[in-house]
Amino acid sequence: MAKNQTAKATLHYGDGEYAVLKPGRFVTCAVSGKSIPLETLRYWSVSLQEAYAGPDEAFQRLGQVA
């Protein structure tokens, strides 16, 4: 298996899309620490530049920084 098939990706999160800075298969949820496969990544913060596993984690993080 190629190295980037199991490596953590580095992304730049934008409005409605993200750019891959370092190829990989997953990112880590900033709240839960869970691995998120890039093909299922739907929640992130542009201002905090971090990913979330789902809406619950995103909402929880929003409450922490509000």
N, C-alpha and C positions, 0 to 999 in steps of 0.2 A: 504494500500500500504506500502511495506517495506521502511524503512528509505532511503536505498541507491537508491531507484527508483526515488527519487526527489532530491538527494544530488549531490553536485558538486564533481567531481572526482579530484584526484591529480595524475598526470602522470609524468613519466620521459620519455622525448622524445629522441629517438635514431634515427639512420639512417634507414629509411624505416619502423620503428616500434616504438611502445611505450610500456612502462610497467606501469601497474596500481599500484600505491603506496597506494591509498585510493579509494575504490570502489565508484562509483557514475554513474549517467546517462549522465552527460554533463561536459564540460569545458567552459571557457569563452574566447572569442576572445580578444587578447591583444590590438587590434586596435579599433574594433567597440564596444566591450563590449557585443556582442550578445552571447547567449548561443549556444553551438555547441554540439548536441547529439553525443556521442562517435561513434555510428554506421555511422555517416557521416563525421567524422573528417578525413581530408586528407592533411591538410597543417599545418606545425609547423616548428619551428626553433630549431635545436639541440643546437646550441651555446647559444641562448637566453633562451631556455627552456620555450617557449610560443607557444600557439596555435593561428591559424587564421581561420576565417570563410570561406575564399575562396582565390583564387589566387590574387584578387585585394587587399585584406588586407595584404597578404604576401608581395606582391610587394611594397605596400605603406610603410610597416615597413622596408623592405630592404633599401628603399630610405632614411629612417630616420637614419639608423645606418651606412650607407656606408660612 
